[in-house]
Amino acid sequence: MEKRNEENKLLIKLGVNVLFIFITGYILFFSLPIYSFYNPQKVIVTLIQPIVRWIGIHFFGLDTNFTGLIISDSQGLLIFLFLLLVISFFIGLLWLKFIPYHIEKVKYWMKIIISYYLSFVLFIYGANKIFKCQFYEPEPNILFTPLGYLSKDILYWSALGSSYSYNIIIGLVQIITAFFLFFKKSRIIAATAAVVLFVNIVIINFTYDISVKVFSSFLLFISIIIAFPLFKFIYLFFYKEQRSLPTYKEWSPQRKSKKSILIYVILKTLVIGGILFETFFIYFKENAFNGDKVPKYSLFGAYQVFSSKTSIKRFFFHSGGYFIIQENNENMKDYKIMAVYSEAIKLKDYNDQIYYLNYRMVNDTIYLQGMINSTPIFVNGKKIDLKKLPLLQNQFHLTIDNIKE
């Protein structure tokens, strides 16, 4: 019995080691959302990518065209995570064999790393929502694409982008949750709130086929690790009928001297300050506190064709620098805008073919003339006031009495 208990303790220690190394590696090598400071992950990923490509081709039998790109939900990312797990296992074994330690210390530091990282991510995404930099108002071409022609992810993104109040509410919830993750007394409750948030996000990402499934699943997983004591209490309360509050103790550093307390306060202040700086500095730097109101280039918008010798019924200038044509059969064709001159637009298609369209803007009417794919383009379009569309109306009805059919 004692031998079995010792073996179980060793397995638990190994599991904690592997988990600690894997989580830390994933955070350091792939998912730190750093924009204001230098982010070494780009260099690290570039160095690892050839190894991932070699493993994918020689061990998993992938096609030689496999690039090994380590990006969201790619085959390269999954192979990278497999490689990281294998490395974590062997390092965990060496750690268990050669470095004596207290398992509770490892658990403590793992939760600290997870808590601050999770707080960092929630601050970033909360601010992105409040300042309308994640879910934008739908682009002009999306507003005029028939519903059935939209993919599920674009449909979801567009619906959320059309409601500023929703973004503010969810963004505030994420930021408040992130704030309370900083502190030991509120950490488990905040992590439980994070679990609820990420369960919803994971469900959305899988059911709407949004390509951050791995990342959101990872965030849910580490949220559960922090909130686990509360889930354990709920389990004991309902299924074991343990009505008394369990005593939850974990190892934490003892800061008895004034010097150690001062060092702790300084380090914590620097970490929290760095997170807040990284979160909010970019918005002050760019003076962009509402992504929907960031100035667009003069041609941006949707245009209704009123004179044309082609099958074009509308055309659009996308904020990302694309010229998009909508034909009478709802088919869309897009071209990258390479340059906009005083009277001409330089375009490029997906075969790197270059085209030029001459244009003349008179008030809210544009006259286009040129050649695309050997097809003459003579189009006159009137700019559509997008703010008058029903989807972009800022309406709220407390009761149904004043809703017009």
BAFIRO-549844 format. One line per field, with one value per residue (C-alpha): residue number from 1; residue in one letter; y, x, z. Coordinates in Angstrom, 3 decimals. Each point is the difference from the previous one (the first is absolute). Layout:
// BAFIRO-549844
ropa	[NUM|...]
doke	[A|...]
py	[Y|...]
px	[X|...]
pz	[Z|...]
This chain:
// BAFIRO-549844
ropa	[1|2|3|4|5|6|7|8|9|10|11|12|13|14|15|16|17|18|19|20|21|22|23|24|25|26|27|28|29|30|31|32|33|34|35|36|37|38|39|40|41|42|43|44|45|46|47|48|49|50|51|52|53|54|55|56|57|58|59|60|61|62|63|64|65|66|67|68|69|70|71|72|73|74|75|76|77|78|79|80|81|82|83|84|85|86|87|88|89|90|91|92|93|94|95|96|97|98|99|100|101|102|103|104|105|106|107|108|109|110|111|112|113|114|115|116|117|118|119|120|121|122|123|124|125|126|127|128|129|130|131|132|133|134|135|136|137|138|139|140|141|142|143|144|145|146|147|148|149|150|151|152|153|154|155|156|157|158|159|160|161|162|163|164|165|166|167|168|169|170|171|172|173|174|175|176|177|178|179|180|181|182|183|184|185|186|187|188|189|190|191|192|193|194|195|196|197|198|199|200|201|202|203|204|205|206|207|208|209|210|211|212|213|214|215|216|217|218|219|220|221|222|223|224|225|226|227|228|229|230|231|232|233|234|235|236|237|238|239|240|241|242|243|244|245|246|247|248|249|250|251|252|253|254|255|256|257|258|259|260|261|262|263|264|265|266|267|268|269|270|271|272|273|274|275|276|277|278|279|280|281|282|283|284|285|286|287|288|289|290|291|292|293|294|295|296|297|298|299|300|301|302|303|304|305|306|307|308|309|310|311|312|313|314|315|316|317|318|319|320|321|322|323|324|325|326|327|328|329|330|331|332|333|334|335|336|337|338|339|340|341|342|343|344|345|346|347|348|349|350|351|352|353|354|355|356|357|358|359|360|361|362|363|364|365|366|367|368|369|370|371|372|373|374|375|376|377|378|379|380|381|382|383|384|385|386|387|388|389|390|391|392|393|394|395|396|397|398|399|400|401|402|403|404|405]
doke	[M|E|K|R|N|E|E|N|K|L|L|I|K|L|G|V|N|V|L|F|I|F|I|T|G|Y|I|L|F|F|S|L|P|I|Y|S|F|Y|N|P|Q|K|V|I|V|T|L|I|Q|P|I|V|R|W|I|G|I|H|F|F|G|L|D|T|N|F|T|G|L|I|I|S|D|S|Q|G|L|L|I|F|L|F|L|L|L|V|I|S|F|F|I|G|L|L|W|L|K|F|I|P|Y|H|I|E|K|V|K|Y|W|M|K|I|I|I|S|Y|Y|L|S|F|V|L|F|I|Y|G|A|N|K|I|F|K|C|Q|F|Y|E|P|E|P|N|I|L|F|T|P|L|G|Y|L|S|K|D|I|L|Y|W|S|A|L|G|S|S|Y|S|Y|N|I|I|I|G|L|V|Q|I|I|T|A|F|F|L|F|F|K|K|S|R|I|I|A|A|T|A|A|V|V|L|F|V|N|I|V|I|I|N|F|T|Y|D|I|S|V|K|V|F|S|S|F|L|L|F|I|S|I|I|I|A|F|P|L|F|K|F|I|Y|L|F|F|Y|K|E|Q|R|S|L|P|T|Y|K|E|W|S|P|Q|R|K|S|K|K|S|I|L|I|Y|V|I|L|K|T|L|V|I|G|G|I|L|F|E|T|F|F|I|Y|F|K|E|N|A|F|N|G|D|K|V|P|K|Y|S|L|F|G|A|Y|Q|V|F|S|S|K|T|S|I|K|R|F|F|F|H|S|G|G|Y|F|I|I|Q|E|N|N|E|N|M|K|D|Y|K|I|M|A|V|Y|S|E|A|I|K|L|K|D|Y|N|D|Q|I|Y|Y|L|N|Y|R|M|V|N|D|T|I|Y|L|Q|G|M|I|N|S|T|P|I|F|V|N|G|K|K|I|D|L|K|K|L|P|L|L|Q|N|Q|F|H|L|T|I|D|N|I|K|E]
py	[0.000|2.426|-0.822|0.713|3.319|0.939|-0.882|2.090|2.940|-0.301|-0.111|3.082|1.799|-0.963|1.169|3.352|0.384|-0.749|2.294|2.851|-0.275|-0.430|2.994|2.216|-1.062|0.664|3.461|0.951|-1.438|0.688|2.020|3.154|2.904|2.591|2.976|3.009|-1.752|-2.272|-3.471|-2.740|-2.599|0.898|-0.914|-3.177|-1.179|0.659|-2.191|-2.811|0.001|-2.051|-2.654|-0.142|-0.321|-2.845|-1.867|0.519|-1.452|-2.854|-1.093|0.903|-0.624|3.450|1.244|1.554|3.270|0.175|3.314|-0.620|3.401|0.337|2.079|-0.263|-3.460|-1.076|-3.459|1.659|1.185|-3.476|-1.578|2.731|-0.804|-3.723|0.761|2.268|-2.734|-2.592|2.409|0.916|-3.698|-0.640|3.211|-0.896|-3.408|1.566|2.572|-2.741|-2.059|2.601|3.093|-0.400|2.299|0.436|-0.738|2.672|2.628|-1.044|0.113|3.466|1.491|-1.665|1.620|3.367|-0.176|-1.113|2.673|2.908|-1.330|-0.541|3.489|1.377|-1.719|1.093|3.601|-0.024|-1.477|2.034|3.230|-1.129|-0.285|3.254|1.928|-1.908|-1.531|-3.639|0.064|2.850|1.251|-2.238|1.011|1.530|-3.173|-2.137|2.290|-0.720|-3.720|-2.141|-1.824|-3.448|0.899|0.826|-2.536|-0.645|1.717|3.204|-0.053|-0.239|2.648|2.366|-0.451|0.807|2.889|1.635|0.475|2.424|-0.442|-3.783|0.503|2.418|-2.347|-3.119|2.011|1.351|-3.495|-1.274|2.909|-0.303|-3.736|0.711|2.536|-2.398|-2.706|2.129|-0.624|-3.219|0.511|0.553|-2.218|-3.179|1.890|1.983|-3.224|-1.500|3.007|-0.546|-3.636|1.170|2.534|-2.507|-2.803|2.381|1.034|-3.596|-1.002|2.963|-0.705|-3.642|0.481|3.070|-1.433|2.931|-0.688|0.495|-3.342|-1.162|3.307|0.403|-3.636|0.636|3.071|-2.034|-2.756|2.293|1.797|-3.355|-0.653|3.199|-0.490|-3.706|0.366|1.571|-2.758|-2.553|1.654|-0.042|-3.696|-0.827|2.120|-1.527|-3.552|-0.802|2.115|1.695|3.083|1.615|2.282|-1.877|1.444|0.957|0.489|0.424|0.821|3.650|1.899|1.353|3.707|0.883|2.694|3.532|-0.464|-3.096|1.697|3.087|-2.129|-1.869|3.243|1.507|-3.102|-0.386|3.699|-0.258|-3.079|1.485|3.338|-1.752|-1.829|3.209|1.886|-2.713|-0.052|3.700|1.795|-0.835|1.672|3.241|-0.147|-0.385|2.170|-2.784|-0.461|-1.268|-2.131|0.744|3.712|-0.293|2.160|-2.023|0.977|2.203|-2.722|-2.383|-1.119|-1.693|1.296|-0.773|-0.184|2.145|-0.072|-2.961|-2.080|-3.008|-2.401|1.977|1.202|1.244|0.491|0.597|1.447|-2.109|1.587|-2.700|1.291|-2.037|0.887|-2.375|-0.458|-1.445|-1.334|-0.405|-3.712|0.992|-1.271|1.999|0.672|1.746|1.672|1.327|3.787|0.624|3.786|2.808|2.950|3.262|-1.433|-3.708|-3.141|-2.734|-3.510|-3.504|-3.332|-3.327|-0.865|3.186|1.552|3.810|2.144|3.726|1.680|3.691|1.717|3.369|0.885|2.602|0.506|-3.473|-1.411|-1.809|-0.695|-3.031|-0.933|-2.607|-3.622|-3.095|-3.496|1.310|1.237|3.720|1.733|3.063|0.456|2.923|-0.503|2.027|-0.303|-1.680|1.479|-3.101|1.580|-0.072|-3.777|-1.773|-2.098|3.095|1.819|0.507|-1.047|-1.339|-0.936|-0.695|-1.111|-1.266|2.728|2.423|-2.549|0.575|-2.965]
px	[0.000|2.798|1.809|-3.153|-0.479|3.592|-0.530|-3.183|1.833|2.757|-2.579|-1.752|3.354|0.857|-3.416|0.404|3.508|-1.142|-3.018|2.115|2.600|-2.624|-2.104|3.063|1.390|-3.282|-0.240|3.626|0.323|-3.372|-2.703|1.256|-2.063|2.817|-0.211|1.604|3.235|2.275|-1.528|2.665|-2.631|0.225|3.689|-0.550|-2.865|2.103|2.776|-2.367|-1.991|2.517|0.075|-3.814|-0.015|2.534|-1.984|-3.258|1.432|2.115|-2.030|-3.584|0.234|-1.169|0.476|3.370|-1.843|-0.737|1.506|0.014|-1.505|-0.668|-3.150|-3.473|-1.598|2.547|1.513|3.294|-1.389|-1.322|3.378|1.733|-2.236|0.735|3.727|-0.326|-1.866|2.722|2.752|-1.970|-0.264|3.745|0.938|-2.589|1.666|3.454|-1.404|-1.603|3.200|2.716|-1.554|-1.613|-2.955|-3.312|-2.926|-2.158|2.573|-0.253|-3.798|0.137|2.304|-1.932|-3.226|1.745|1.294|-3.403|-1.889|2.081|0.080|-3.765|-0.480|2.234|-2.031|-3.336|1.199|1.107|-3.238|-2.179|1.617|-0.287|-3.744|-0.478|1.994|-1.663|3.223|-1.128|-3.559|-0.245|-3.087|-0.515|1.928|-2.015|0.140|-1.191|-2.996|-1.166|0.803|-3.159|-0.203|0.210|3.275|1.809|2.151|-0.925|3.085|-0.549|-3.697|0.816|2.748|-2.316|-2.905|2.200|1.658|-3.369|-0.632|2.296|-1.793|0.523|3.724|0.257|-1.865|2.020|3.224|-0.662|-0.804|3.308|1.995|-1.635|0.724|3.601|0.412|-1.149|2.372|2.863|-0.979|0.116|-3.287|-2.046|1.984|-2.120|-3.279|1.539|1.302|-3.490|-1.369|2.758|-1.109|-3.543|1.340|2.244|-2.574|-2.200|2.909|1.096|-3.566|-0.265|3.392|-0.857|-3.618|0.715|3.296|2.092|3.712|1.186|-1.233|3.332|0.779|-3.454|0.078|3.378|-1.378|-2.975|2.327|2.246|-3.070|-1.265|3.383|-0.297|-3.699|0.381|-0.271|-3.454|-1.145|1.315|-2.027|-3.156|0.549|0.428|-3.008|-2.480|1.255|1.724|-2.348|2.919|-1.800|2.902|2.387|3.204|3.280|2.001|3.685|2.792|3.656|0.943|3.240|0.368|0.774|0.796|2.653|-0.734|2.546|-1.713|-3.408|1.391|1.559|-3.293|-2.013|2.457|0.060|-3.790|-0.458|2.438|-1.751|-3.491|1.239|1.574|-3.244|-2.035|2.532|0.026|-3.812|-0.801|3.086|-0.721|-3.432|1.454|2.886|-2.342|-2.737|-2.400|-2.672|-2.662|1.147|-3.173|0.804|3.628|0.274|-0.213|1.395|-2.253|-1.236|-1.025|-3.630|-2.676|-1.169|-3.238|0.478|-2.449|1.714|1.989|0.632|0.972|-1.709|1.235|-2.733|2.163|3.656|1.790|3.187|0.999|1.854|2.666|0.950|-2.155|-2.162|-2.972|-2.522|-3.484|-1.674|-3.715|0.216|1.433|3.456|2.818|3.458|2.686|3.274|2.773|0.384|3.709|-0.205|-2.545|1.096|-1.811|-1.908|0.915|-0.051|2.627|-1.399|1.468|-1.817|0.962|2.162|2.049|-1.483|-0.038|-2.955|-0.708|-3.370|-0.443|-2.437|-1.630|-1.853|-2.762|-1.686|-1.317|0.224|3.002|0.716|2.238|1.596|2.585|0.666|-0.022|0.670|-0.487|-3.452|-0.702|-1.234|-2.211|-1.854|-1.709|-0.865|-1.722|1.357|-2.389|-0.482|0.791|-1.166|-3.590|-0.015|-2.233|2.860|1.996|-2.873|0.606|-3.464|-1.275|-3.568|-0.883|-3.464|-1.324|-2.664|2.073|1.685|-0.938|-0.476]
pz	[0.000|0.932|-3.236|-2.007|1.826|-0.801|-3.651|-0.097|1.551|-2.613|-2.824|1.397|0.264|-3.584|-1.206|1.752|-1.455|-3.540|0.349|1.370|-2.791|-2.755|1.097|0.478|-3.389|-1.800|1.571|-0.694|-3.505|-1.578|1.680|1.735|-1.443|0.112|-2.372|1.708|0.986|-1.999|-0.242|-0.402|-0.894|-3.694|-0.032|2.050|-2.221|-3.128|1.419|1.035|-3.257|-2.081|2.754|0.020|-3.795|0.107|2.675|-1.917|-3.201|1.414|3.042|-0.880|-3.749|-1.045|-3.530|-0.865|-0.655|3.739|1.149|3.757|0.717|3.735|-0.119|1.479|-0.432|-2.621|-0.389|0.871|3.343|0.868|-0.799|2.029|2.984|-0.401|-0.083|3.026|1.909|-0.765|1.060|3.144|0.901|-0.245|1.816|2.645|0.474|0.368|2.415|2.081|0.109|0.538|1.617|3.424|0.575|1.782|-2.318|1.659|-0.990|-3.639|0.163|1.572|-2.647|-2.802|1.237|0.341|-3.586|-1.271|1.975|-1.254|-3.551|0.007|1.405|-2.767|-2.734|1.483|0.287|-3.661|-1.318|2.356|-1.173|-3.632|0.463|1.912|-2.608|-2.879|-1.306|-0.042|-1.279|-2.504|-1.747|-3.047|-3.100|-2.879|-2.110|2.958|0.535|-3.539|-0.129|0.199|3.343|-1.551|-1.735|3.267|1.807|3.627|1.437|-2.010|0.884|3.721|-0.206|-1.871|2.425|3.010|-1.820|-0.589|3.745|1.812|3.337|-0.093|-0.553|2.929|2.377|-0.895|-0.047|3.506|1.296|-1.384|1.455|3.445|-0.024|-1.012|2.818|2.730|-1.261|1.358|3.609|1.997|1.886|-3.158|-2.396|0.181|-0.519|-2.869|-1.557|0.268|-1.870|-2.581|-0.371|-0.779|-2.530|-1.747|-0.063|-1.989|-2.247|-0.663|-0.908|-2.373|-1.618|-0.656|-1.111|-2.160|-1.292|1.232|-0.278|3.578|1.294|1.437|1.695|1.563|1.173|1.632|1.795|1.238|1.208|2.060|1.413|1.275|1.673|2.065|0.774|0.810|3.834|-0.388|-2.343|2.486|2.772|-2.160|-0.714|3.702|0.939|-2.438|-0.471|3.282|2.144|1.686|1.302|1.844|-1.837|-0.801|1.163|-3.064|0.630|-2.475|0.330|-0.484|0.653|3.516|-0.057|3.579|-0.369|-1.210|-2.787|-1.407|0.165|-1.774|-2.760|-0.426|-0.248|-2.518|-2.207|0.057|-0.790|-2.930|-1.420|0.328|-1.340|-2.988|-0.766|0.228|-2.131|-2.660|0.019|-0.268|-1.368|-3.640|0.150|1.379|-2.475|-2.980|1.560|-0.940|2.660|-2.390|-2.918|-1.939|-0.012|-1.118|-3.158|-3.215|-3.392|-2.116|-2.372|2.807|-0.183|-2.086|-3.389|-1.788|-3.767|-1.967|-3.396|-1.276|-3.087|2.095|2.411|3.039|2.365|2.892|0.829|3.265|1.420|3.013|2.951|-0.296|-3.446|-2.370|-2.982|-0.178|-2.802|0.560|-3.122|-0.669|0.911|3.449|-0.967|1.631|-1.468|1.989|-0.933|2.207|-0.178|-0.537|-0.260|-0.326|-2.115|-0.646|-2.982|-0.125|2.124|-0.312|0.624|0.206|-0.260|1.596|-3.023|0.543|-3.137|0.190|-1.130|-0.026|0.369|-0.713|2.326|0.525|3.201|-0.105|3.376|0.877|-3.541|-1.446|-3.661|-0.680|-3.288|-0.878|-0.860|2.276|-1.408|-3.550|1.015|-0.489|3.161|-0.442|3.266|1.683|3.657|2.693|3.535|2.440|3.457|2.069|3.250|-1.300|-0.342|2.579|1.411|0.968|1.681|3.704|1.121|3.295|0.896|3.607|-1.132|-3.320|-0.358|-2.063|-2.244|-3.611|-2.263]
